[in-house]
Amino acid sequence: MDQMKNPLMLASGALAAASVGTGADAQSMPDGFYAGLSFGDYVGANNDDGYSWNGSTRGGVFVGYDRDFGNFFVGGEVALTLGSDLSVYGADPYTGSNLVDYKIRFGREFGSTKFYGFAGYSTMDAVDDSGDLSLSGMNGGLGMSHAINSNIDIGLEYIRRDLDDSAAYYTATDNLSTVALRLSFQF
């Protein structure tokens, strides 16, 4: 849990600064495509084998589209985690990369702030000393974003993934959670 405090403190401070630094006329983004950067802390465990993912901080990129319905919105997003491999404590050498999250977002707008939930599907490639693994499964989470101006949002998001390992020699379930600071640009 200590591993998640630093990104949370950073994100809270950034959101507070963004709120103070914006004018009262900043509005939530309307319909359209957006893209952005994320920076988050990844933690988790394997429920079957008893190992845990290390608390590693990673960057990422995402693209999506939101459709505005007044105070409500619905959208879709694809996010890719960048950086070096995620690794595991308490197991043989095991690394994961190419983490992709597909999400359907739904939420509500309150002035220049959006609160949303999402559900979707995640995939990740992994390698251990026995060979290649493919992890995939459902994801879900919550987030919020605040409009700095009409084209830029800053936000915070929590996602939990329940990923099934599929390999010739066994099947297991991993959970991998992330708390991320996000910066979005609408175009």
Accessible surface in RSA format (square Angstrom, percent):
REM  Atomic radii and reference values for relative SASA: ProtOr
REM  Chains: A
REM  Algorithm: Lee & Richards
REM  Probe-radius: 1.40
REM  Slices: 20
REM RES _ NUM      All-atoms   Total-Side   Main-Chain    Non-polar    All polar
REM                ABS   REL    ABS   REL    ABS   REL    ABS   REL    ABS   REL
RES MET A   1   171.28  88.7 129.54  85.7  41.74  99.4 117.62 100.0  53.65  71.1
RES ASP A   2   102.83  72.0  93.27  92.8   9.56  22.6  34.12  80.3  68.71  68.5
RES GLN A   3    89.41  50.0  75.16  54.9  14.26  33.9  36.00  76.6  53.41  40.5
RES MET A   4    23.22  12.0  23.13  15.3   0.09   0.2  13.35  11.4   9.87  13.1
RES LYS A   5   109.02  53.2 107.90  66.2   1.12   2.7  63.33  57.0  45.69  48.7
RES ASN A   6   107.91  74.4 102.80  99.3   5.11  12.3  26.52  63.8  81.39  78.7
RES PRO A   7    14.22  10.4  11.10  10.1   3.12  11.3  12.82  10.6   1.40   8.7
RES LEU A   8    61.97  34.5  61.76  44.2   0.20   0.5  61.97  43.5   0.00   0.0
RES MET A   9   132.40  68.6 120.19  79.5  12.22  29.1  98.94  84.1  33.47  44.3
RES LEU A  10    95.93  53.4  86.46  61.9   9.48  23.8  94.29  66.2   1.64   4.4
RES ALA A  11     0.38   0.4   0.38   0.6   0.00   0.0   0.38   0.5   0.00   0.0
RES SER A  12    63.99  54.1  55.26  73.8   8.72  20.1  35.63  75.9  28.35  39.7
RES GLY A  13    41.36  51.0   0.00   N/A  41.36  51.0  35.99  98.8   5.37  12.0
RES ALA A  14    27.13  24.9  15.48  23.9  11.65  26.5  23.30  32.8   3.83  10.2
RES LEU A  15    23.27  13.0  22.87  16.4   0.40   1.0  23.21  16.3   0.07   0.2
RES ALA A  16    58.33  53.6  49.08  75.7   9.26  21.1  57.54  81.0   0.79   2.1
RES ALA A  17    67.30  61.9  50.54  78.0  16.76  38.1  59.40  83.7   7.90  20.9
RES ALA A  18    12.63  11.6   2.67   4.1   9.96  22.6  12.02  16.9   0.61   1.6
RES SER A  19    57.38  48.5  42.57  56.8  14.81  34.1  27.18  57.9  30.20  42.3
RES VAL A  20   131.54  86.6 105.25  95.3  26.29  63.3 112.23  97.5  19.31  52.4
RES GLY A  21    67.11  82.8   0.00   N/A  67.11  82.8  33.92  93.1  33.19  74.3
RES THR A  22    25.92  18.4   5.62   5.7  20.30  48.4   4.80   6.5  21.12  31.9
RES GLY A  23    47.60  58.7   0.00   N/A  47.60  58.7  31.22  85.7  16.38  36.7
RES ALA A  24   114.16 105.0  69.51 107.3  44.64 101.5  83.23 117.2  30.93  81.9
RES ASP A  25   121.75  85.3 103.93 103.4  17.82  42.1  47.07 110.8  74.68  74.5
RES ALA A  26    12.12  11.1   3.02   4.7   9.10  20.7   9.02  12.7   3.10   8.2
RES GLN A  27   105.97  59.3 103.83  75.9   2.14   5.1  48.36 102.9  57.60  43.7
RES SER A  28    15.06  12.7   3.37   4.5  11.70  26.9   2.71   5.8  12.35  17.3
RES MET A  29    10.78   5.6   9.24   6.1   1.54   3.7   2.82   2.4   7.96  10.5
RES PRO A  30    79.53  58.0  75.36  68.7   4.17  15.1  77.24  63.8   2.29  14.2
RES ASP A  31    52.26  36.6  39.54  39.4  12.73  30.1  19.42  45.7  32.84  32.8
RES GLY A  32    12.69  15.6   0.00   N/A  12.69  15.6  10.73  29.4   1.96   4.4
RES PHE A  33   116.98  58.5 116.55  72.2   0.42   1.1 116.55  70.7   0.42   1.2
RES TYR A  34    11.79   5.5  11.69   6.7   0.10   0.3  11.69   8.8   0.10   0.1
RES ALA A  35    28.50  26.2  28.38  43.8   0.12   0.3  28.50  40.1   0.00   0.0
RES GLY A  36     6.48   8.0   0.00   N/A   6.48   8.0   3.43   9.4   3.04   6.8
RES LEU A  37   100.85  56.2  99.38  71.1   1.48   3.7  99.42  69.8   1.43   3.9
RES SER A  38    23.08  19.5  16.46  22.0   6.62  15.3   5.97  12.7  17.11  24.0
RES PHE A  39    94.99  47.5  94.59  58.6   0.40   1.0  94.59  57.4   0.40   1.1
RES GLY A  40     1.02   1.3   0.00   N/A   1.02   1.3   0.05   0.1   0.97   2.2
RES ASP A  41     2.16   1.5   2.16   2.2   0.00   0.0   0.13   0.3   2.04   2.0
RES TYR A  42    10.69   5.0  10.69   6.1   0.00   0.0   0.31   0.2  10.38  12.8
RES VAL A  43    30.18  19.9  30.11  27.3   0.07   0.2  30.11  26.2   0.07   0.2
RES GLY A  44    14.08  17.4   0.00   N/A  14.08  17.4   8.34  22.9   5.74  12.9
RES ALA A  45    34.52  31.7  34.52  53.3   0.00   0.0  34.52  48.6   0.00   0.0
RES ASN A  46     3.46   2.4   0.00   0.0   3.46   8.3   0.00   0.0   3.46   3.3
RES ASN A  47    92.23  63.6  56.29  54.4  35.94  86.5  28.57  68.8  63.66  61.5
RES ASP A  48    90.52  63.4  55.13  54.9  35.39  83.7  21.04  49.5  69.48  69.3
RES ASP A  49    83.60  58.6  48.71  48.5  34.89  82.5  21.06  49.6  62.54  62.4
RES GLY A  50    70.80  87.3   0.00   N/A  70.80  87.3  36.14  99.2  34.66  77.6
RES TYR A  51    10.45   4.9   7.56   4.3   2.90   7.5   9.19   6.9   1.27   1.6
RES SER A  52    43.51  36.8  42.61  56.9   0.89   2.1  24.19  51.5  19.32  27.1
RES TRP A  53     7.62   3.1   1.31   0.6   6.31  14.8   1.31   0.7   6.31  10.2
RES ASN A  54    26.43  18.2  24.90  24.1   1.53   3.7   2.35   5.7  24.08  23.3
RES GLY A  55    25.01  30.8   0.00   N/A  25.01  30.8   0.00   0.0  25.01  56.0
RES SER A  56    11.64   9.8   6.40   8.5   5.24  12.1  11.64  24.8   0.00   0.0
RES THR A  57    55.82  39.7  38.60  39.1  17.22  41.0  19.80  26.6  36.02  54.4
RES ARG A  58    37.05  15.6  33.05  16.8   4.00   9.5   5.08   6.9  31.97  19.4
RES GLY A  59    25.95  32.0   0.00   N/A  25.95  32.0  18.43  50.6   7.52  16.8
RES GLY A  60     4.92   6.1   0.00   N/A   4.92   6.1   1.47   4.0   3.45   7.7
RES VAL A  61    55.68  36.6  54.96  49.8   0.72   1.7  54.96  47.8   0.72   1.9
RES PHE A  62     4.25   2.1   0.63   0.4   3.62   9.4   3.20   1.9   1.04   3.0
RES VAL A  63    84.31  55.5  83.72  75.8   0.59   1.4  83.72  72.7   0.59   1.6
RES GLY A  64     9.51  11.7   0.00   N/A   9.51  11.7   8.77  24.1   0.74   1.7
RES TYR A  65    83.29  38.9  82.70  47.1   0.59   1.5  57.61  43.3  25.68  31.7
RES ASP A  66     7.37   5.2   7.37   7.3   0.00   0.0   4.29  10.1   3.08   3.1
RES ARG A  67   109.00  45.8 109.00  55.6   0.00   0.0  28.28  38.6  80.72  48.9
RES ASP A  68    39.43  27.6  31.53  31.4   7.91  18.7   7.53  17.7  31.91  31.8
RES PHE A  69   114.34  57.2  92.75  57.4  21.59  56.2 102.19  62.0  12.16  34.8
RES GLY A  70    56.71  69.9   0.00   N/A  56.71  69.9  41.63 114.2  15.09  33.8
RES ASN A  71    81.41  56.1  77.23  74.6   4.17  10.0   2.76   6.7  78.64  76.0
RES PHE A  72   108.52  54.3 108.52  67.2   0.00   0.0 108.52  65.8   0.00   0.0
RES PHE A  73     2.02   1.0   0.69   0.4   1.33   3.5   0.69   0.4   1.33   3.8
RES VAL A  74    71.18  46.8  70.27  63.6   0.90   2.2  70.27  61.1   0.90   2.5
RES GLY A  75     8.99  11.1   0.00   N/A   8.99  11.1   8.33  22.9   0.66   1.5
RES GLY A  76    26.86  33.1   0.00   N/A  26.86  33.1  20.55  56.4   6.31  14.1
RES GLU A  77     5.94   3.4   0.00   0.0   5.94  14.2   0.85   1.7   5.09   4.2
RES VAL A  78    64.76  42.6  62.65  56.7   2.12   5.1  62.65  54.4   2.12   5.7
RES ALA A  79    13.96  12.8  13.68  21.1   0.29   0.7  13.96  19.7   0.00   0.0
RES LEU A  80    66.27  36.9  63.88  45.7   2.39   6.0  64.77  45.5   1.50   4.0
RES THR A  81    19.95  14.2  10.15  10.3   9.80  23.4   6.68   9.0  13.27  20.1
RES LEU A  82    78.83  43.9  73.47  52.6   5.35  13.5  77.88  54.7   0.94   2.5
RES GLY A  83    65.35  80.6   0.00   N/A  65.35  80.6  33.11  90.9  32.24  72.2
RES SER A  84    83.57  70.6  61.35  81.9  22.22  51.2  55.31 117.8  28.26  39.6
RES ASP A  85    66.47  46.6  56.01  55.7  10.47  24.8   9.95  23.4  56.52  56.4
RES LEU A  86     5.78   3.2   5.75   4.1   0.03   0.1   5.75   4.0   0.03   0.1
RES SER A  87    38.11  32.2  38.07  50.8   0.04   0.1  22.73  48.4  15.38  21.6
RES VAL A  88    18.63  12.3   0.00   0.0  18.63  44.9   0.05   0.0  18.58  50.4
RES TYR A  89   132.15  61.7 129.00  73.4   3.15   8.2  92.34  69.4  39.81  49.1
RES GLY A  90    79.04  97.5   0.00   N/A  79.04  97.5  41.56 114.1  37.47  83.9
RES ALA A  91    43.70  40.2   9.91  15.3  33.79  76.9  22.00  31.0  21.70  57.5
RES ASP A  92    87.51  61.3  79.67  79.3   7.85  18.6   9.28  21.8  78.24  78.0
RES PRO A  93   107.23  78.1  93.44  85.2  13.79  50.1 106.33  87.8   0.89   5.6
RES TYR A  94     8.41   3.9   5.01   2.8   3.41   8.9   5.26   4.0   3.15   3.9
RES THR A  95    46.94  33.4  45.66  46.3   1.28   3.0  32.98  44.3  13.96  21.1
RES GLY A  96     1.09   1.3   0.00   N/A   1.09   1.3   0.81   2.2   0.28   0.6
RES SER A  97    41.36  35.0  34.40  45.9   6.96  16.0  21.22  45.2  20.14  28.2
RES ASN A  98    85.41  58.9  76.96  74.4   8.44  20.3  14.95  36.0  70.46  68.1
RES LEU A  99     1.85   1.0   1.37   1.0   0.49   1.2   1.37   1.0   0.49   1.3
RES VAL A 100    26.98  17.8  26.98  24.4   0.00   0.0  26.98  23.4   0.00   0.0
RES ASP A 101     5.70   4.0   5.70   5.7   0.00   0.0   0.00   0.0   5.70   5.7
RES TYR A 102    99.04  46.2  98.53  56.1   0.51   1.3  64.60  48.5  34.44  42.5
RES LYS A 103     8.99   4.4   3.73   2.3   5.26  12.5   0.74   0.7   8.26   8.8
RES ILE A 104   106.76  60.8 106.76  79.5   0.00   0.0 106.76  76.9   0.00   0.0
RES ARG A 105    12.31   5.2  12.31   6.3   0.00   0.0   0.00   0.0  12.31   7.5
RES PHE A 106   108.16  54.1 107.65  66.7   0.51   1.3 107.65  65.3   0.51   1.5
RES GLY A 107    15.36  18.9   0.00   N/A  15.36  18.9  11.58  31.8   3.78   8.5
RES ARG A 108    88.52  37.2  88.17  44.9   0.35   0.8  25.96  35.5  62.55  37.9
RES GLU A 109    18.58  10.7  15.68  11.9   2.90   6.9   2.34   4.5  16.24  13.3
RES PHE A 110   110.97  55.5  95.27  59.0  15.71  40.9 102.14  61.9   8.83  25.3
RES GLY A 111    53.98  66.6   0.00   N/A  53.98  66.6  35.76  98.1  18.23  40.8
RES SER A 112    21.70  18.3  16.61  22.2   5.08  11.7   0.80   1.7  20.90  29.3
RES THR A 113    23.33  16.6  23.33  23.7   0.00   0.0  10.56  14.2  12.77  19.3
RES LYS A 114     7.07   3.5   7.07   4.3   0.00   0.0   1.48   1.3   5.59   6.0
RES PHE A 115    99.99  50.0  97.53  60.4   2.46   6.4  97.84  59.3   2.15   6.2
RES TYR A 116    11.23   5.2   2.34   1.3   8.89  23.1   5.27   4.0   5.96   7.3
RES GLY A 117     8.82  10.9   0.00   N/A   8.82  10.9   4.80  13.2   4.01   9.0
RES PHE A 118     6.69   3.3   0.00   0.0   6.69  17.4   0.00   0.0   6.69  19.1
RES ALA A 119    48.99  45.0  47.67  73.6   1.32   3.0  47.91  67.5   1.08   2.9
RES GLY A 120    13.75  17.0   0.00   N/A  13.75  17.0  13.66  37.5   0.08   0.2
RES TYR A 121    97.36  45.5  97.15  55.3   0.22   0.6  70.66  53.1  26.71  32.9
RES SER A 122     0.00   0.0   0.00   0.0   0.00   0.0   0.00   0.0   0.00   0.0
RES THR A 123    44.32  31.5  44.32  44.9   0.00   0.0  34.57  46.4   9.75  14.7
RES MET A 124     1.33   0.7   0.00   0.0   1.33   3.2   0.17   0.1   1.16   1.5
RES ASP A 125    70.28  49.2  69.85  69.5   0.43   1.0  19.70  46.4  50.58  50.4
RES ALA A 126     2.80   2.6   0.00   0.0   2.80   6.4   1.38   1.9   1.41   3.7
RES VAL A 127    77.49  51.0  75.57  68.4   1.92   4.6  75.57  65.7   1.92   5.2
RES ASP A 128    20.30  14.2  11.96  11.9   8.34  19.7   3.91   9.2  16.39  16.3
RES ASP A 129   102.02  71.5  58.76  58.5  43.26 102.3  41.83  98.5  60.18  60.0
RES SER A 130    71.19  60.2  35.65  47.6  35.53  81.9  18.27  38.9  52.92  74.1
RES GLY A 131    29.31  36.1   0.00   N/A  29.31  36.1  28.58  78.4   0.72   1.6
RES ASP A 132   115.02  80.6  92.66  92.2  22.36  52.9  31.98  75.3  83.04  82.8
RES LEU A 133     7.47   4.2   0.00   0.0   7.47  18.8   2.88   2.0   4.58  12.3
RES SER A 134    58.16  49.1  56.56  75.5   1.60   3.7  29.53  62.9  28.62  40.1
RES LEU A 135     0.07   0.0   0.00   0.0   0.07   0.2   0.00   0.0   0.07   0.2
RES SER A 136    31.51  26.6  29.41  39.3   2.10   4.8   5.32  11.3  26.19  36.7
RES GLY A 137     9.63  11.9   0.00   N/A   9.63  11.9   9.63  26.4   0.00   0.0
RES MET A 138   121.19  62.8 118.94  78.7   2.24   5.3 100.76  85.7  20.43  27.1
RES ASN A 139     8.79   6.1   0.00   0.0   8.79  21.2   3.89   9.4   4.91   4.7
RES GLY A 140    25.35  31.3   0.00   N/A  25.35  31.3  21.08  57.8   4.27   9.6
RES GLY A 141    15.49  19.1   0.00   N/A  15.49  19.1   7.74  21.3   7.74  17.3
RES LEU A 142   125.15  69.7 123.28  88.2   1.86   4.7 123.45  86.7   1.70   4.6
RES GLY A 143     9.50  11.7   0.00   N/A   9.50  11.7   5.44  14.9   4.06   9.1
RES MET A 144    40.19  20.8  39.78  26.3   0.41   1.0  39.66  33.7   0.52   0.7
RES SER A 145    14.09  11.9  13.82  18.4   0.27   0.6  11.75  25.0   2.34   3.3
RES HIS A 146    19.93  10.9  19.85  13.8   0.08   0.2  17.19  17.7   2.74   3.2
RES ALA A 147     0.61   0.6   0.18   0.3   0.43   1.0   0.18   0.3   0.43   1.1
RES ILE A 148    58.16  33.1  50.48  37.6   7.68  18.5  50.48  36.4   7.68  20.8
RES ASN A 149    66.24  45.7  63.41  61.3   2.83   6.8  32.27  77.7  33.98  32.8
RES SER A 150    77.77  65.7  69.26  92.4   8.52  19.6  43.95  93.6  33.82  47.4
RES ASN A 151    80.92  55.8  80.90  78.2   0.02   0.0  16.83  40.5  64.09  61.9
RES ILE A 152    46.36  26.4  46.36  34.5   0.00   0.0  46.36  33.4   0.00   0.0
RES ASP A 153     8.30   5.8   8.12   8.1   0.18   0.4   0.86   2.0   7.43   7.4
RES ILE A 154    19.98  11.4  19.88  14.8   0.10   0.2  19.98  14.4   0.00   0.0
RES GLY A 155     3.06   3.8   0.00   N/A   3.06   3.8   1.75   4.8   1.30   2.9
RES LEU A 156    37.24  20.7  35.13  25.1   2.11   5.3  35.13  24.7   2.11   5.7
RES GLU A 157     9.07   5.2   6.34   4.8   2.72   6.5   2.54   4.9   6.52   5.3
RES TYR A 158    88.23  41.2  86.94  49.5   1.30   3.4  68.25  51.3  19.98  24.6
RES ILE A 159     6.13   3.5   6.13   4.6   0.00   0.0   6.13   4.4   0.00   0.0
RES ARG A 160    97.27  40.8  94.31  48.1   2.96   7.0  33.90  46.3  63.36  38.4
RES ARG A 161     3.59   1.5   3.59   1.8   0.00   0.0   0.00   0.0   3.59   2.2
RES ASP A 162    61.28  42.9  57.25  57.0   4.02   9.5  19.10  45.0  42.18  42.1
RES LEU A 163     0.00   0.0   0.00   0.0   0.00   0.0   0.00   0.0   0.00   0.0
RES ASP A 164    70.07  49.1  68.70  68.4   1.37   3.2  15.67  36.9  54.40  54.3
RES ASP A 165     0.11   0.1   0.00   0.0   0.11   0.3   0.00   0.0   0.11   0.1
RES SER A 166    64.56  54.6  57.23  76.4   7.33  16.9  44.44  94.6  20.12  28.2
RES ALA A 167    25.66  23.6   0.82   1.3  24.84  56.5  10.83  15.3  14.83  39.3
RES ALA A 168   118.12 108.6  65.04 100.4  53.08 120.8  78.30 110.3  39.83 105.5
RES TYR A 169   101.65  47.5  67.15  38.2  34.50  89.8  76.33  57.4  25.33  31.2
RES TYR A 170    59.31  27.7  45.27  25.8  14.05  36.6  54.96  41.3   4.36   5.4
RES THR A 171   103.05  73.3  75.43  76.5  27.62  65.8  50.56  67.9  52.49  79.3
RES ALA A 172     2.37   2.2   0.45   0.7   1.92   4.4   2.37   3.3   0.00   0.0
RES THR A 173    41.23  29.3  41.23  41.8   0.00   0.0  20.40  27.4  20.82  31.5
RES ASP A 174     0.00   0.0   0.00   0.0   0.00   0.0   0.00   0.0   0.00   0.0
RES ASN A 175    20.91  14.4  20.91  20.2   0.00   0.0   0.00   0.0  20.91  20.2
RES LEU A 176     0.24   0.1   0.24   0.2   0.00   0.0   0.24   0.2   0.00   0.0
RES SER A 177    11.51   9.7  11.51  15.4   0.00   0.0   6.80  14.5   4.71   6.6
RES THR A 178     3.38   2.4   3.36   3.4   0.02   0.0   3.36   4.5   0.02   0.0
RES VAL A 179     9.99   6.6   9.98   9.0   0.01   0.0   9.98   8.7   0.01   0.0
RES ALA A 180    10.51   9.7  10.02  15.5   0.49   1.1  10.51  14.8   0.00   0.0
RES LEU A 181    33.47  18.6  30.16  21.6   3.30   8.3  30.16  21.2   3.30   8.9
RES ARG A 182    13.52   5.7  12.14   6.2   1.37   3.3   3.40   4.6  10.12   6.1
RES LEU A 183    59.75  33.3  59.30  42.4   0.44   1.1  59.30  41.6   0.44   1.2
RES SER A 184    13.62  11.5  13.62  18.2   0.00   0.0   3.78   8.1   9.84  13.8
RES PHE A 185    83.54  41.8  83.54  51.7   0.00   0.0  83.54  50.7   0.00   0.0
RES GLN A 186    27.94  15.6  18.90  13.8   9.04  21.5  10.02  21.3  17.92  13.6
RES PHE A 187   154.23  77.2 106.41  65.9  47.82 124.4 141.39  85.7  12.84  36.7
END  Absolute sums over single chains surface
CHAIN  1 A     8853.8       6980.3       1873.5       5721.2       3132.5
END  Absolute sums over all chains
TOTAL          8853.8       6980.3       1873.5       5721.2       3132.5
